[in-house]
Structure formats: C-alpha cells, structure tokens
Amino acid sequence: MTGHEGKAPSAVTFHGSWTDFAKIALPNVLLTLVTLGVYRFWATTRERQYLWAQTRFIDEPLEWTGRGMELFIGFIMVFFLLGLPLIVMQLVINGLVFQGQPIIAGVIIFAMFLAIFYLTGLAYFRALRYRLSRTYWRGIRGGSDDQGFTYGWSYIWKNVVAAISLYLLYPWASMSLWNERWSKMSFGPYQFESNADWKALMKRYLLFYLVPFLIFVGAVALGIAAASSGEGGDPFSTAGGVAGAVAIFIGILGLYIVMPLAALLYYSKFMRVAIGALRLGDLEFDFTARSPDWILFWLANLAILMIAYGFAFAPFSLLIATDPTQFVQQMEAGESILSVGLVIGVLIAIIPIAFATSIIRYRSWKFFVVHTEAFGEVNLDRMTQSTTDSSSHGEGLLDAFDVGAI
C-alpha cells in the first residue's frame, strides 16, 4: 500500500456480482416467507457470508463467522427482556390514566422513553462490537472489551445537548458519538483511533438546516402574493392562482427533492470526514465517495424499489380487473374483500419487495467497500489474535429498534 497520492491498486476490493448474490437472496426471501419470518436470521447470515467472502483486504478475503442462531437468540432476549415489559407497562399506564393518576402515568412514560433512548445507543455500540467479533481476516478477529453501558448514557446526553441547541449541535453530537464508539473497538492487537473534526461538517449541515426555513418563507411569500394579486383581493384570480400553484409546487419540490438532496450532501461529507479520521495501528483509512456518487447510488436504489412495487401491485390489479364491479359492490357494502386469492396476492407481493431490499443491501455493501481505501503498513508478525470478549448472541437490540444494517 502507498500513501494518499499513490496510484497502487486499492487495498480493499470487492469481487462479487449481484447475479451470484441473487441466487442467495431469492431462496432467502422464499424461506423467510414460508417460515413467517423466522428464517430471516439465517438469511442474514448467508448474505453476510457471501459479502464478507467477496471482500478482500490486501488480497485476503474477510470471513463472517456469525451464526443465525446467535441472531435468533438475540431477538428472543430482546422480546422477553424488553418487548413484554413494555407491553405490561403500557397496560399499567392505561390503568393509571383511568384511575385519575396522570402524573404517575407521565413519570412512567418518561422513564420508558429514557430507557428506550438508552437502549438505542447501547444497540449501536453492541452491534458494532458483535460484527467486529465475527469478522475474521487471516484468522484474526476484532471486538471490544467495553460492554457499551457508558456509551448508552453518552448517547442520551449528547443528543439532549443537540436538541437543546435546536439541533445546531447535531454534527458535534453525531461525530462525537462516532469517535467514542470506534475508539473503544479493536482488531487483533490494535486499537482503533478516531478523532474526526465535527466543525468540518458545519457548512453542509447549515445548508440542510436552513432549507426548511427557506422553503417555508418562499411558499408563504408566494401565498401572500397569490392573495394580494387577485382582482379585489381574490386569491382565485388568474394571477393569484398561478402564484398559489407555484407556492404549492415549491413546497412539494422542497419536501421531496431539495430536503433529501441536502441531507444526502451532509451525509456524504460526514462519511468522508469520519472514515478519513479512522486509524488502526499504522493503517489510515479514506472514503472516496463524493456527493454525485451518493446521488446516483440512491437514485438507482429508488428505481429498484419502484420496479419492485410495480411487480408487487400487479397481482392486485389483475384481481380487481377480473371482476371490478363485484369488488366495488363489496367495498360499498362494507363487506370483507378478503379471499384466498387476495391473501395469496399479498404473499406474492411481498416477494419482489423483499428481494429488492436484499439487492439494495448488496449494493450498499459494495458501495462502501469500493469507495473505501486503506494506507500504511501491516506488520503481519505483530498481528496476533484479539483477546477481547466475544458475545454469545447477536444484534437483537439493533433489530428491535430498526437501526441495524449491513
């Protein structure tokens, strides 16, 4: 490996293809559907085994050693230790409200919110710890001796500070948490170091932060113009109608295009700064994806999802088209439209959407690997096995709060 200016081939490469991955993804989708979702833990394992094996660092492939049973146990633990207590507490809160004790109910709701917030931070930490502990390179794995309990509190207070500042300090909170999380991880005998500077994000973040206000002010200004430009103050005159239509168009454009684009520009900068400040021994990392790369990546993902939803709704269109009159009559009469055909149609509709999300996970992994660079030297004589603890269960918390991703 060479320095940042070197022209040597990338130390991190990906050799998979989506057609090969599809041979894994499609059976995974079908088996998950047949088992009513239970197989998804083993499906995740099969996906990662393929993606890790197709990723090479200095011409040596990675290896995923996690098992589906670990993820399943993690999910079961969360269900019994968190899911059931939350259901019970919800019943208790409803009972307290009916008994005229709203203050006590409010205190319990606040405590539940605080607990969920804490566990969300803990989930981020422990999922990264678990994935590093199951990732092997040349027989060496990563991990962390830290259990993540302190990080959970950091996640709370740093996000609270960001909220108090009306989220002007959100870049500081997110980058600070990134640095803290990675600095407690290791791979082999080496500790990760992360000292990313959040101030490098502020220009992009302020652009994202101000976009809603600019859209609102523009829409209001055009609305006022619409109301005052009509004959006799009539906002429905020709001039007023045009201005009103333009105001609505600006609002829709800002909500669905400008806002996501501004968020993407910020995230692009965040990943470059964050990964660029990551160190492991003598290794330095870099992330080369620029904003246009991200835009094309997400547009392609959006196209994949739109095609999948088109295939998903096709069975319903055919079902309605076969006898539209009867369908409308059932709807008007309030009768149930459930039938064997409809149920089968729903199950069939799930397949293209689930398959598309699998392909997007493949594309996400490939995108990150292709744009990740490593610089420095690796002393293989000093690369010994990690002595960090390795948890016996998987990412149940992360899945429970829907913050998990490959």
PLY file of the C-alpha trace (Angstrom):
ply
format ascii 1.0
element vertex 406
property float x
property float y
property float z
element edge 405
property int vertex1
property int vertex2
end_header
0.00 0.00 0.00
1.15 3.53 -0.74
0.36 6.99 0.55
-2.70 9.02 -0.36
-1.09 10.21 -3.60
-0.03 6.73 -4.74
-1.52 5.04 -7.76
-1.26 1.46 -6.48
-4.36 -0.74 -6.68
-6.78 -0.38 -3.79
-6.04 -2.45 -0.71
-9.79 -3.03 -0.26
-11.62 -4.70 -3.16
-14.92 -6.38 -3.86
-15.28 -9.32 -6.28
-18.96 -10.26 -6.03
-21.76 -9.85 -8.55
-25.43 -9.17 -7.99
-26.40 -12.19 -10.10
-24.48 -14.52 -7.77
-25.92 -12.73 -4.76
-29.44 -13.09 -6.19
-29.04 -16.88 -6.07
-28.74 -16.49 -2.30
-31.22 -13.65 -1.83
-34.21 -15.18 -3.63
-34.20 -18.50 -1.70
-33.73 -16.47 1.48
-36.84 -14.45 0.70
-38.91 -17.55 -0.07
-37.75 -19.43 3.03
-38.36 -16.38 5.23
-41.87 -16.09 3.81
-42.64 -19.79 4.31
-41.37 -19.71 7.91
-43.29 -16.49 8.68
-40.09 -14.53 9.22
-38.20 -16.96 11.44
-35.64 -17.83 8.77
-34.53 -14.21 8.36
-31.80 -14.66 10.99
-30.22 -17.45 8.97
-30.87 -15.48 5.77
-28.88 -12.57 7.19
-26.03 -14.96 8.00
-25.97 -16.39 4.46
-25.92 -12.88 2.96
-23.03 -11.78 5.16
-21.04 -14.93 4.50
-21.19 -14.15 0.78
-20.49 -10.41 1.10
-17.59 -10.87 3.51
-16.06 -13.65 1.38
-16.17 -11.43 -1.72
-14.42 -8.58 0.12
-10.64 -8.70 0.10
-8.14 -6.71 2.13
-4.61 -6.95 0.72
-5.75 -9.91 -1.39
-7.01 -11.84 1.64
-10.77 -12.36 1.95
-12.78 -11.49 5.01
-14.75 -14.21 6.77
-18.07 -13.89 8.56
-18.31 -16.43 11.38
-21.59 -15.34 12.93
-24.45 -17.84 13.07
-28.16 -17.47 12.54
-28.88 -18.96 15.94
-26.95 -16.12 17.59
-29.14 -13.52 15.91
-32.25 -15.53 16.77
-31.23 -15.75 20.45
-30.55 -12.00 20.47
-34.04 -11.35 19.14
-35.65 -13.68 21.70
-33.74 -11.99 24.53
-34.97 -8.57 23.46
-38.54 -9.84 23.17
-38.64 -11.21 26.72
-36.42 -8.61 28.40
-37.80 -5.55 26.62
-40.85 -6.32 24.49
-43.01 -7.99 27.15
-42.17 -5.43 29.89
-43.12 -2.60 27.52
-46.47 -4.26 26.81
-47.10 -4.67 30.55
-46.10 -1.06 31.25
-48.49 0.14 28.55
-51.34 -1.66 30.31
-50.26 -0.17 33.65
-50.19 3.33 32.17
-53.69 2.94 30.74
-54.90 1.74 34.14
-53.34 4.72 35.94
-54.94 7.17 33.50
-58.39 5.62 34.04
-57.82 5.79 37.82
-57.15 9.51 37.64
-53.39 9.41 38.22
-51.99 11.07 35.08
-48.86 12.41 36.83
-47.66 8.94 37.79
-48.52 7.73 34.29
-46.49 10.62 32.83
-43.47 9.76 35.00
-43.63 6.14 33.81
-43.92 7.24 30.17
-40.86 9.48 30.59
-38.92 6.62 32.22
-39.89 4.30 29.34
-38.80 6.88 26.79
-35.47 7.34 28.58
-34.93 3.57 28.73
-35.65 3.13 25.02
-33.34 6.03 24.19
-30.57 4.50 26.30
-31.04 1.05 24.78
-30.91 2.52 21.27
-27.43 3.89 21.97
-26.44 0.59 23.56
-27.70 -1.21 20.45
-25.49 0.84 18.13
-22.44 0.04 20.24
-23.04 -3.65 20.82
-23.96 -4.33 17.19
-20.62 -2.89 16.02
-18.86 -4.89 18.73
-20.63 -8.08 17.67
-19.92 -7.62 13.96
-16.23 -6.96 14.56
-16.01 -10.04 16.78
-17.47 -12.18 13.99
-15.33 -10.66 11.23
-12.08 -12.54 10.59
-9.10 -11.65 8.39
-6.24 -14.13 8.19
-7.78 -15.88 11.17
-7.78 -12.70 13.27
-10.92 -11.01 14.55
-11.96 -7.73 16.12
-14.14 -6.75 19.05
-14.16 -4.73 22.26
-13.84 -5.39 25.98
-16.22 -2.48 26.63
-19.82 -3.57 27.19
-21.24 -0.29 25.91
-23.14 0.72 29.05
-21.30 4.04 29.36
-21.85 4.71 25.67
-25.61 4.41 26.22
-25.51 7.38 28.60
-23.30 9.33 26.21
-25.87 8.71 23.50
-28.56 10.25 25.73
-26.82 13.38 26.97
-25.15 14.28 23.68
-28.45 14.03 21.81
-30.13 16.07 24.54
-27.50 18.81 24.13
-28.11 18.73 20.38
-31.86 19.08 20.95
-31.43 21.98 23.41
-29.43 23.85 20.78
-32.33 23.35 18.34
-30.12 20.72 16.68
-27.47 23.23 15.65
-25.01 21.00 17.54
-26.20 17.81 15.89
-22.94 17.43 13.86
-20.98 17.64 17.12
-23.20 15.02 18.77
-23.13 12.55 15.88
-19.39 12.87 15.21
-18.54 12.73 18.90
-20.53 9.51 19.26
-18.81 8.07 16.16
-15.39 8.85 17.68
-16.35 7.38 21.04
-17.83 4.22 19.56
-14.91 3.41 17.26
-12.21 4.38 19.77
-13.43 1.57 22.02
-13.11 -1.05 19.27
-10.08 -3.06 18.22
-8.95 -5.54 15.61
-6.32 -8.07 16.51
-3.82 -6.41 18.90
-4.53 -2.88 17.61
-6.98 -0.34 19.00
-8.98 1.82 16.61
-8.48 5.58 16.90
-10.97 8.14 15.67
-10.54 11.91 16.02
-12.85 13.25 13.33
-13.48 17.02 13.50
-17.18 17.88 13.56
-16.55 21.51 12.56
-15.70 20.32 9.04
-19.39 19.36 8.67
-20.96 22.68 9.59
-21.24 24.24 6.12
-23.08 21.24 4.72
-25.19 20.93 7.85
-26.22 24.58 7.87
-27.33 24.16 4.26
-29.54 21.25 5.30
-30.66 23.09 8.45
-31.77 26.24 6.61
-33.52 24.54 3.68
-36.87 24.05 5.53
-36.94 27.70 6.58
-36.12 28.92 3.07
-38.83 26.70 1.59
-41.35 27.90 4.18
-40.52 31.57 3.64
-40.70 31.16 -0.15
-44.04 29.35 0.00
-45.51 31.94 2.40
-44.28 34.83 0.25
-45.87 33.32 -2.84
-49.04 32.62 -0.88
-49.26 36.25 0.17
-48.63 37.27 -3.41
-51.41 34.94 -4.51
-53.83 36.51 -2.04
-52.98 40.11 -2.92
-52.56 39.88 -6.68
-56.13 38.88 -7.44
-58.79 41.32 -8.55
-60.28 42.78 -5.39
-58.06 40.57 -3.29
-59.47 37.40 -4.82
-56.78 34.71 -4.45
-58.54 32.58 -7.06
-57.95 35.02 -9.91
-55.65 34.01 -12.74
-52.57 35.71 -11.28
-53.36 34.57 -7.76
-53.98 31.01 -8.90
-50.65 30.87 -10.70
-48.80 32.19 -7.65
-50.62 29.73 -5.40
-49.79 26.84 -7.70
-46.15 27.92 -7.73
-46.15 28.06 -3.91
-47.53 24.52 -3.71
-45.00 23.33 -6.28
-42.12 24.86 -4.30
-43.36 23.17 -1.13
-43.59 19.76 -2.80
-40.25 20.24 -4.55
-38.57 21.21 -1.30
-40.11 18.37 0.71
-39.40 15.52 -1.70
-36.31 16.69 -3.60
-34.41 19.58 -2.02
-34.58 18.31 1.59
-33.42 14.75 0.78
-30.71 16.17 -1.50
-29.43 18.48 1.24
-29.44 15.58 3.72
-27.50 13.45 1.24
-24.89 16.18 0.76
-24.40 16.33 4.52
-24.19 12.54 4.90
-21.66 12.35 2.07
-19.42 14.82 3.89
-19.95 13.06 7.22
-18.75 9.69 5.89
-15.68 11.20 4.23
-14.65 13.06 7.38
-15.49 10.22 9.77
-13.79 7.39 7.89
-10.90 9.66 6.89
-10.07 10.17 10.58
-10.11 6.44 11.42
-6.82 4.76 12.35
-5.82 1.18 13.20
-2.19 0.85 14.17
-0.20 2.14 11.18
-3.23 1.97 8.90
-5.16 5.04 7.79
-8.49 4.93 6.00
-10.20 7.10 3.44
-13.66 7.17 1.88
-13.75 8.44 -1.70
-17.47 8.65 -2.47
-18.48 12.21 -3.36
-21.95 13.71 -3.46
-22.62 12.75 -7.14
-21.73 9.14 -6.30
-24.25 9.13 -3.47
-26.95 10.72 -5.61
-26.54 8.11 -8.37
-26.45 5.35 -5.75
-29.73 6.40 -4.15
-31.45 7.09 -7.48
-30.61 3.54 -8.57
-31.97 2.20 -5.26
-35.14 4.21 -5.74
-35.55 2.80 -9.25
-35.13 -0.74 -7.91
-37.80 -0.14 -5.28
-40.22 1.40 -7.79
-39.84 -1.61 -10.09
-40.36 -3.95 -7.12
-43.53 -2.14 -6.03
-44.76 -2.31 -9.62
-44.42 -6.09 -9.58
-45.89 -6.23 -6.07
-49.12 -4.44 -7.00
-49.57 -6.32 -10.27
-51.46 -9.25 -8.61
-53.94 -6.84 -7.01
-54.51 -5.05 -10.31
-55.26 -8.36 -12.00
-57.51 -9.42 -9.13
-59.58 -6.23 -9.36
-59.58 -6.26 -13.15
-61.12 -9.74 -13.29
-64.33 -8.55 -11.65
-64.22 -4.82 -10.84
-67.99 -4.50 -10.38
-68.13 -7.10 -7.62
-65.09 -5.55 -5.96
-66.71 -2.10 -5.88
-70.01 -3.52 -4.59
-68.24 -5.30 -1.75
-66.43 -2.10 -0.83
-69.63 -0.02 -0.86
-71.49 -2.61 1.20
-68.70 -2.72 3.76
-68.20 -6.41 3.16
-64.89 -8.11 3.65
-62.83 -8.27 0.48
-60.58 -10.94 1.95
-60.41 -14.09 -0.09
-57.99 -16.85 -0.79
-56.90 -15.08 -3.96
-56.30 -11.82 -2.13
-54.28 -13.49 0.62
-52.16 -15.27 -1.98
-51.76 -11.96 -3.80
-50.46 -10.31 -0.61
-47.94 -13.10 -0.08
-46.78 -12.88 -3.69
-46.49 -9.09 -3.40
-44.02 -9.44 -0.53
-41.54 -11.38 -2.68
-40.39 -8.63 -5.11
-40.20 -6.02 -2.33
-38.15 -8.27 -0.04
-35.92 -9.31 -2.94
-35.37 -5.65 -3.89
-34.34 -4.75 -0.34
-31.85 -7.63 -0.40
-30.34 -6.31 -3.63
-30.13 -2.85 -2.07
-28.24 -4.30 0.90
-25.82 -5.89 -1.58
-25.40 -2.58 -3.40
-24.84 -0.75 -0.08
-22.09 -3.13 0.98
-20.43 -2.95 -2.43
-20.69 0.84 -2.48
-18.91 1.19 0.84
-16.22 -1.35 0.01
-15.49 0.09 -3.44
-15.09 3.60 -2.04
-13.01 2.62 1.00
-9.22 2.97 0.82
-6.51 1.96 3.28
-2.99 3.40 3.50
0.02 2.44 5.58
1.78 -0.76 6.52
0.51 -4.00 8.03
3.08 -5.86 10.14
1.86 -9.45 9.89
4.38 -10.59 12.52
2.67 -8.33 15.05
-0.88 -9.29 14.02
-1.97 -11.56 16.86
-5.43 -12.80 17.74
-7.70 -10.42 19.63
-8.17 -11.14 23.31
-11.43 -9.19 23.58
-14.61 -10.79 24.85
-16.95 -12.21 22.24
-20.68 -12.09 22.96
-22.62 -15.30 22.51
-25.69 -13.68 20.97
-26.33 -11.28 18.14
-27.94 -7.95 17.33
-31.38 -8.29 18.87
-31.41 -4.76 20.25
-30.38 -3.32 16.92
-33.12 -5.19 15.09
-35.68 -4.26 17.74
-35.09 -0.54 17.22
-34.74 -0.90 13.46
-31.32 0.72 13.33
-29.46 -2.30 12.02
-27.97 -2.56 8.58
-25.12 -4.33 6.93
0 1
1 2
2 3
3 4
4 5
5 6
6 7
7 8
8 9
9 10
10 11
11 12
12 13
13 14
14 15
15 16
16 17
17 18
18 19
19 20
20 21
21 22
22 23
23 24
24 25
25 26
26 27
27 28
28 29
29 30
30 31
31 32
32 33
33 34
34 35
35 36
36 37
37 38
38 39
39 40
40 41
41 42
42 43
43 44
44 45
45 46
46 47
47 48
48 49
49 50
50 51
51 52
52 53
53 54
54 55
55 56
56 57
57 58
58 59
59 60
60 61
61 62
62 63
63 64
64 65
65 66
66 67
67 68
68 69
69 70
70 71
71 72
72 73
73 74
74 75
75 76
76 77
77 78
78 79
79 80
80 81
81 82
82 83
83 84
84 85
85 86
86 87
87 88
88 89
89 90
90 91
91 92
92 93
93 94
94 95
95 96
96 97
97 98
98 99
99 100
100 101
101 102
102 103
103 104
104 105
105 106
106 107
107 108
108 109
109 110
110 111
111 112
112 113
113 114
114 115
115 116
116 117
117 118
118 119
119 120
120 121
121 122
122 123
123 124
124 125
125 126
126 127
127 128
128 129
129 130
130 131
131 132
132 133
133 134
134 135
135 136
136 137
137 138
138 139
139 140
140 141
141 142
142 143
143 144
144 145
145 146
146 147
147 148
148 149
149 150
150 151
151 152
152 153
153 154
154 155
155 156
156 157
157 158
158 159
159 160
160 161
161 162
162 163
163 164
164 165
165 166
166 167
167 168
168 169
169 170
170 171
171 172
172 173
173 174
174 175
175 176
176 177
177 178
178 179
179 180
180 181
181 182
182 183
183 184
184 185
185 186
186 187
187 188
188 189
189 190
190 191
191 192
192 193
193 194
194 195
195 196
196 197
197 198
198 199
199 200
200 201
201 202
202 203
203 204
204 205
205 206
206 207
207 208
208 209
209 210
210 211
211 212
212 213
213 214
214 215
215 216
216 217
217 218
218 219
219 220
220 221
221 222
222 223
223 224
224 225
225 226
226 227
227 228
228 229
229 230
230 231
231 232
232 233
233 234
234 235
235 236
236 237
237 238
238 239
239 240
240 241
241 242
242 243
243 244
244 245
245 246
246 247
247 248
248 249
249 250
250 251
251 252
252 253
253 254
254 255
255 256
256 257
257 258
258 259
259 260
260 261
261 262
262 263
263 264
264 265
265 266
266 267
267 268
268 269
269 270
270 271
271 272
272 273
273 274
274 275
275 276
276 277
277 278
278 279
279 280
280 281
281 282
282 283
283 284
284 285
285 286
286 287
287 288
288 289
289 290
290 291
291 292
292 293
293 294
294 295
295 296
296 297
297 298
298 299
299 300
300 301
301 302
302 303
303 304
304 305
305 306
306 307
307 308
308 309
309 310
310 311
311 312
312 313
313 314
314 315
315 316
316 317
317 318
318 319
319 320
320 321
321 322
322 323
323 324
324 325
325 326
326 327
327 328
328 329
329 330
330 331
331 332
332 333
333 334
334 335
335 336
336 337
337 338
338 339
339 340
340 341
341 342
342 343
343 344
344 345
345 346
346 347
347 348
348 349
349 350
350 351
351 352
352 353
353 354
354 355
355 356
356 357
357 358
358 359
359 360
360 361
361 362
362 363
363 364
364 365
365 366
366 367
367 368
368 369
369 370
370 371
371 372
372 373
373 374
374 375
375 376
376 377
377 378
378 379
379 380
380 381
381 382
382 383
383 384
384 385
385 386
386 387
387 388
388 389
389 390
390 391
391 392
392 393
393 394
394 395
395 396
396 397
397 398
398 399
399 400
400 401
401 402
402 403
403 404
404 405
